[in-house]
Amino acid sequence: MAMSQAAFKAEQAMGHDDNATTAQDVANPGLDREKYGDPNETMKALAWMGKNKVEMIECPKPKVIEDRDVILKVTGSTVCGSDLHLLHGSVVEMQKGDILGHEFCGLVDEMGSGVKGFKKGDRVVASFQIACGDCMYCKKKLSSQCEKTNSNTIENAMYGGRTAGMFGYSHFTGGFAGGQAEYVRVPYGDVNLLKLPDSVPDEKGLYLSDVVSTSWNCVVDTGVKDGDVVAVWGAGPVGQMCVDFAFMNGASRVIVIDQNWRLDYVKEKYPKAETLDFSKIPSGSSVPAELKKMVKNGPDVALECVAGEYPKSWAHSIEIAAGLETDTSEIINEMIESVKNFGRCGITGVYVGYTNHFNIGSLMERGIRLIGNGQAPVHLYWEDLLKKIEAGEIDPLKMVTHRVRVEDLDKVYYKFEKKEDHMQKVYVQTRFSAPPCEGSPALTTY
């Protein structure tokens, strides 16, 4: 690791500093019902119960703690590929009983006295990151780097700086209860909620919370422009949205790298895209070599939409298992080696720590731009993206394969992890959900 073990332990012992301006480490209102939970009402929620184990639990409904809190009745949530990093224990600072889920929409149920611009019953979508609205980054709408909503000192020590707090994503990012539940507390609700018009159903508006905004940021932050040839690593929901958005921003060709039925799904839903099945590459060849057969000198832009915890080689598998690295560099190296000289590589898949065998020589010698797209600043984009959804320019339902019940979320996690039932993005309904909109997948029960 880049930081000494002694320094890491010192920061760990400190826990949280004094920068927090909102109640943190309230990852489950049942931790202290008197302080955090409704004394009379319970709810269903999905909780992390240890490495590779999640369970549906009954816990108290959250209550207003601070004057800018909003309590939502959750009408829709989803499961994200980054949730699997929590399931696998790849993200530090998870605690048994933490409520998961960082993408959700709902109805305003209760509000603190300081919340302005909303009323009970409003349909809203929440940003997956929690912004204060007032700090240096928030004033620029770079909400993912809010200075006030995550006081975790371990993240500060590892990264040399902090991200914003995030819903349902460990105490490493503030310890906030997530939205894979029937209710959720939204701090700074007047900042972190966006009203949904009647013309946009929950099944489309929900995904502004993360995946639509994250995919848009991946494309525009990496600088896709007219005429570019773009290669996308990963045919999951973020990769799919990046296909659409790359074409919207002028790409002449988009090539998706993945394997099996996921590429078939891309061919069906995104017919303009080309595909490369890495599992069928001839012996002695490689992804970079095959891409350079498809595109003279290689693509202009490479977009990483997978994540760093999935090693291909035995060497990286062993090093991750032994704790010698947290993330594999294999896909990043493929990207760097694939693009043209002076090409651009954007990283959107989650990487949480340190990697070995990184091809820094190719990066430097060939003038490659490696861009950490980071946790997308949702607030910067979501109003414009909502207009595009309203106008029919973006259709998030293209990536949605399943509609499921919140009661079945524990089973859904394991199916999603194993890519069973050809599961891509899911829509999770609750007892508060409206009837399915046109185009929504039929309900599947487990």
C-alpha positions in Angstrom: 0.0 0.0 0.0 1.1 3.6 -0.6 0.6 4.5 3.1 2.4 2.9 6.0 0.5 0.4 8.2 1.2 2.6 11.2 -0.3 5.6 9.6 -3.3 3.6 8.4 -3.9 2.3 12.0 -3.6 5.8 13.4 -6.2 7.1 11.1 -8.4 4.1 11.8 -8.2 4.7 15.5 -9.4 8.3 15.0 -12.6 7.1 13.3 -14.3 10.3 12.2 -13.2 13.9 12.4 -15.3 17.0 13.2 -16.1 18.0 9.6 -19.5 16.3 9.6 -22.5 18.5 9.3 -25.1 15.8 9.2 -25.9 12.7 11.3 -23.6 9.9 10.2 -23.1 6.2 11.0 -26.9 5.9 11.1 -26.7 2.8 8.8 -29.8 1.3 10.4 -32.4 3.1 12.6 -32.5 0.0 14.7 -29.0 0.8 16.1 -30.7 3.2 18.5 -34.4 3.2 18.0 -35.0 5.9 20.5 -32.7 8.3 18.7 -33.1 7.3 15.1 -36.2 5.1 14.6 -40.0 5.6 14.7 -41.2 4.1 18.0 -44.4 2.7 16.4 -43.6 1.6 12.8 -41.3 -1.0 11.2 -40.3 -1.6 7.6 -38.7 -4.2 5.4 -35.1 -3.6 4.4 -32.1 -5.4 2.9 -29.1 -5.6 5.3 -25.5 -6.7 4.9 -24.9 -9.6 7.4 -21.3 -10.4 6.6 -19.1 -11.3 3.6 -21.2 -12.8 0.9 -24.4 -12.7 3.0 -27.4 -10.3 2.8 -30.8 -10.8 4.5 -34.2 -9.1 4.5 -34.9 -7.8 7.9 -37.6 -5.9 9.9 -36.3 -2.7 11.5 -37.7 0.6 12.6 -38.8 3.1 10.1 -36.4 6.1 10.1 -37.4 9.3 11.6 -36.4 13.0 11.1 -33.2 13.6 13.0 -32.2 17.0 11.6 -34.2 19.9 10.3 -33.3 19.4 6.7 -34.1 15.6 6.7 -36.7 14.2 4.4 -38.3 10.7 5.0 -39.3 9.0 1.8 -41.7 6.2 1.1 -39.6 4.3 -1.3 -41.5 3.5 -4.5 -38.5 2.1 -6.5 -35.0 1.0 -6.0 -32.5 -1.2 -7.9 -29.4 -3.3 -7.6 -26.2 -2.0 -9.0 -23.0 -3.8 -10.0 -21.2 -1.8 -7.3 -23.5 -3.3 -4.7 -21.6 -6.6 -5.3 -18.4 -5.0 -4.0 -20.2 -4.6 -0.7 -21.6 -8.1 -0.8 -18.1 -9.5 -1.4 -16.6 -7.5 1.4 -14.3 -5.6 -1.1 -15.3 -2.2 0.4 -14.0 -1.6 4.0 -16.0 -0.5 7.0 -19.1 -2.6 6.5 -20.9 -3.5 9.7 -23.5 -6.2 10.3 -27.0 -4.9 9.9 -26.1 -2.0 7.5 -29.0 -1.3 5.2 -27.9 -1.3 1.5 -29.0 0.5 -1.6 -27.8 3.8 -3.2 -30.3 4.2 -6.1 -34.0 5.0 -5.2 -37.0 7.2 -5.8 -40.1 7.7 -3.7 -42.8 9.9 -2.2 -42.1 12.6 0.4 -43.6 11.3 3.7 -42.1 13.6 6.4 -39.9 16.6 6.4 -37.8 18.6 8.9 -38.6 22.2 9.6 -35.7 23.5 7.5 -36.7 21.8 4.2 -38.0 24.2 1.5 -39.5 23.6 -1.9 -41.1 20.2 -1.2 -44.4 19.0 0.2 -45.8 15.7 1.4 -46.6 13.4 -1.5 -44.1 14.9 -4.0 -42.6 12.3 -6.4 -38.8 12.5 -6.2 -35.6 10.8 -7.1 -32.6 10.9 -4.8 -29.0 11.4 -5.7 -26.9 8.4 -4.6 -24.4 10.9 -3.1 -25.3 13.2 -0.3 -24.4 16.9 -0.8 -24.6 19.8 1.6 -25.2 22.3 -1.1 -23.0 25.0 0.5 -19.3 23.8 0.4 -16.8 24.7 -2.4 -17.6 21.6 -4.5 -21.3 21.8 -4.0 -21.5 25.4 -5.2 -20.0 24.1 -8.5 -22.5 21.2 -8.5 -19.5 18.8 -8.1 -21.6 17.1 -5.5 -19.7 13.8 -5.4 -16.8 15.6 -3.6 -18.9 17.4 -0.9 -16.6 18.4 1.9 -19.2 18.1 4.7 -21.1 14.8 4.4 -18.4 12.2 5.0 -16.0 12.6 7.9 -14.4 9.1 7.7 -10.7 9.5 8.3 -9.8 6.1 6.8 -10.9 7.2 3.4 -9.0 10.5 3.9 -5.9 8.6 4.8 -6.1 6.1 1.8 -7.0 8.6 -0.9 -5.5 11.9 0.4 -9.0 13.3 0.3 -12.7 12.3 0.8 -15.7 11.7 -1.4 -19.2 12.8 -0.4 -21.3 10.6 1.8 -23.2 8.0 0.0 -26.4 6.1 0.7 -26.0 2.4 1.6 -22.3 2.2 0.9 -20.5 1.5 4.1 -19.2 3.6 6.9 -16.2 4.4 4.6 -18.6 6.8 2.9 -20.3 8.1 6.0 -22.5 5.2 7.1 -25.9 6.2 5.8 -28.8 3.8 5.6 -29.7 2.9 2.0 -32.8 2.8 0.0 -33.3 -1.0 -0.6 -36.0 -0.6 2.0 -39.6 0.7 2.4 -38.5 4.0 3.9 -35.3 6.0 3.9 -34.0 9.2 5.5 -32.5 11.7 3.1 -30.2 14.3 4.7 -30.2 17.8 3.1 -33.4 16.6 1.4 -33.9 20.0 -0.3 -30.5 19.5 -2.1 -30.5 15.8 -2.7 -33.9 15.2 -4.2 -35.2 16.1 -7.6 -38.9 16.3 -8.4 -40.2 14.0 -11.1 -42.9 15.3 -13.5 -46.0 13.2 -14.2 -44.7 12.5 -17.7 -41.7 10.5 -16.3 -42.7 7.3 -14.5 -40.6 6.0 -11.6 -39.3 3.2 -13.8 -37.4 5.8 -15.8 -36.8 8.6 -13.3 -35.3 6.2 -10.7 -32.1 5.7 -12.8 -31.1 9.4 -12.6 -30.1 8.5 -9.1 -26.9 6.9 -10.4 -26.6 4.8 -13.5 -27.8 7.4 -16.1 -25.8 10.2 -14.5 -22.7 8.0 -14.0 -22.8 6.8 -17.6 -23.2 10.3 -19.0 -20.3 11.5 -16.8 -18.1 8.7 -18.1 -18.7 9.7 -21.7 -18.5 13.5 -21.4 -15.7 13.6 -18.7 -13.5 11.4 -20.9 -14.2 13.8 -23.8 -16.0 11.7 -26.4 -16.4 14.0 -29.5 -17.4 13.9 -33.1 -15.9 11.1 -35.1 -14.3 9.2 -32.2 -14.1 5.5 -32.1 -15.0 4.4 -28.6 -14.3 1.0 -26.9 -16.4 0.2 -23.9 -15.3 -2.5 -21.4 -18.4 -4.1 -19.9 -21.9 -4.8 -21.3 -23.7 -4.2 -18.1 -26.1 -1.3 -17.5 -23.4 1.5 -17.3 -21.7 0.1 -20.4 -25.0 0.0 -22.3 -25.9 3.6 -21.4 -22.3 4.6 -22.4 -23.1 3.1 -25.9 -26.1 5.4 -26.3 -24.4 8.4 -24.8 -21.2 8.0 -26.9 -23.3 8.0 -30.1 -25.2 11.1 -28.8 -21.9 12.9 -28.3 -20.7 12.2 -31.8 -18.9 8.9 -31.8 -18.7 7.3 -35.2 -18.3 3.7 -33.9 -18.7 2.1 -30.5 -17.2 -1.4 -29.7 -18.3 -3.3 -26.6 -16.0 -5.8 -25.0 -17.5 -8.6 -22.8 -18.7 -12.2 -23.2 -21.6 -14.6 -23.5 -25.3 -13.5 -23.5 -24.5 -10.0 -22.4 -23.1 -9.2 -25.8 -26.3 -10.7 -27.4 -28.3 -8.3 -25.3 -26.2 -5.4 -26.6 -26.7 -6.5 -30.2 -30.5 -6.7 -29.7 -30.9 -3.4 -27.8 -28.1 -1.3 -29.3 -27.8 -2.5 -33.0 -25.4 0.3 -34.0 -22.8 -1.1 -31.5 -20.1 -3.6 -32.5 -18.9 -6.3 -30.1 -15.8 -8.2 -29.1 -16.1 -11.4 -27.1 -12.9 -11.6 -25.1 -13.5 -15.2 -24.2 -13.2 -16.2 -27.9 -10.0 -14.4 -28.7 -7.5 -16.8 -30.4 -4.6 -18.1 -28.4 -1.6 -15.8 -28.8 -3.8 -12.7 -29.4 -5.3 -10.2 -26.9 -8.0 -7.6 -26.6 -5.6 -4.8 -27.7 -4.5 -6.8 -30.7 -8.0 -7.6 -31.8 -9.2 -4.0 -31.3 -6.3 -2.8 -33.6 -7.5 -5.3 -36.2 -10.9 -3.7 -36.0 -9.7 0.0 -35.9 -6.5 1.2 -37.5 -4.1 2.1 -34.6 -6.8 1.5 -32.1 -9.8 3.4 -30.7 -9.6 7.1 -29.8 -11.3 6.5 -26.4 -11.6 3.6 -23.9 -14.3 3.5 -21.2 -14.0 1.2 -18.2 -17.4 0.1 -17.0 -16.6 -3.1 -15.1 -14.6 -2.6 -11.9 -11.3 -3.7 -10.4 -12.2 -6.7 -8.3 -12.5 -9.2 -11.2 -9.1 -10.7 -12.1 -8.6 -12.6 -15.3 -5.2 -14.1 -14.5 -4.0 -16.5 -11.7 -1.4 -13.9 -10.7 -3.9 -11.2 -9.8 -6.3 -13.7 -8.3 -3.6 -14.9 -5.9 -2.5 -11.3 -5.1 -6.0 -10.2 -4.3 -6.7 -13.3 -2.2 -3.4 -12.7 -0.3 -4.2 -9.0 0.3 -1.3 -7.8 -1.8 -3.6 -5.6 -3.9 -7.3 -4.7 -3.8 -7.9 -4.2 -7.5 -6.6 -5.8 -10.7 -4.9 -3.6 -13.3 -5.7 -5.9 -16.2 -8.5 -4.0 -17.8 -6.8 -0.7 -17.3 -3.7 -2.0 -19.0 -5.8 -3.4 -21.9 -7.3 0.1 -22.3 -4.0 1.9 -22.3 -2.5 -0.6 -24.7 -5.5 -0.5 -27.0 -6.0 3.2 -27.7 -4.2 5.3 -30.2 -1.2 7.4 -29.1 -2.6 10.4 -27.2 -5.8 8.4 -26.6 -8.1 8.9 -23.6 -9.1 6.3 -21.0 -11.9 6.9 -18.5 -12.4 4.8 -15.4 -16.0 4.5 -14.1 -16.1 1.0 -12.7 -15.4 1.0 -8.9 -11.8 0.7 -7.8 -11.3 0.9 -4.0 -7.6 0.7 -3.3 -4.3 -0.3 -4.8 -3.2 -2.3 -7.9 0.0 -4.0 -9.1 1.6 -4.5 -12.5 0.3 -1.2 -13.9 1.7 -0.3 -17.3 2.8 3.2 -16.4 5.4 3.2 -19.1 2.9 3.0 -21.9 0.8 5.7 -20.3 3.8 8.1 -20.1 5.6 7.3 -23.3 2.5 7.3 -25.6 0.9 10.4 -24.1 -2.2 8.5 -22.9 -4.8 10.5 -20.8 -6.0 8.3 -17.9 -9.0 9.9 -16.3 -10.6 8.9 -13.1 -14.3 9.7 -13.8 -14.9 9.2 -10.1 -18.3 9.1 -8.5 -20.3 11.1 -11.0 -21.5 14.5 -9.7 -25.2 13.7 -10.1 -26.3 17.3 -9.4 -24.3 18.6 -12.3 -26.3 16.6 -14.8 -29.6 15.3 -13.5 -31.8 18.2 -14.5 -30.7 18.2 -18.1 -30.8 14.4 -18.2 -34.4 14.5 -16.9 -35.3 16.7 -19.8 -33.8 14.2 -22.2 -35.8 11.4 -20.7 -39.0 13.6 -20.9 -38.2 14.2 -24.6 -37.7 10.6 -25.3 -34.0 11.1 -26.2 -33.0 8.7 -23.4 -34.9 5.5 -22.5 -33.5 3.9 -19.3 -35.9 1.0 -19.7 -33.7 -0.4 -22.5 -31.4 -1.8 -19.8 -34.1 -3.1 -17.4 -34.7 -6.8 -17.6 -36.6 -7.6 -14.4 -39.2 -6.2 -12.1 -39.0 -7.7 -8.6 -40.4 -7.2 -5.1 -38.5 -5.7 -2.2 -39.3 -8.8 -0.2 -37.2 -10.9 -2.6 -34.1 -8.6 -2.7 -31.8 -11.1 -0.8 -32.6 -13.7 -3.5 -32.2 -11.1 -6.3 -28.7 -10.2 -5.0 -27.5 -13.8 -5.4 -29.1 -14.2 -8.9 -27.6 -10.8 -10.0 -24.2 -11.8 -8.7 -24.3 -15.1 -10.7 -25.8 -13.4 -13.8 -28.7 -15.8 -13.7 -31.9 -15.4 -15.6 -30.0 -13.0 -18.0 -30.5 -10.4 -15.3 -29.2 -6.9 -16.0 -30.8 -3.9 -14.4 -33.8 -4.5 -12.1 -36.7 -2.4 -10.9 -37.6 -3.1 -7.2 -41.1 -2.3 -6.3 -42.5 -1.8 -2.8 -46.0 -1.6 -1.3 -45.9 2.1 -2.1 -45.2 1.7 -5.9 -47.5 2.8 -8.6 -48.8 0.3 -11.1 -46.2 -0.6 -13.7 -45.7 1.8 -16.6 -45.8 0.9 -20.2 -42.7 -1.1 -21.2 -41.9 -2.2 -17.6 -40.9 -5.9 -17.4 -43.5 -8.2 -15.9 -43.1 -8.9 -12.2 -40.9 -11.9 -11.3 -41.2 -13.4 -7.9 -38.6 -15.6 -6.2 
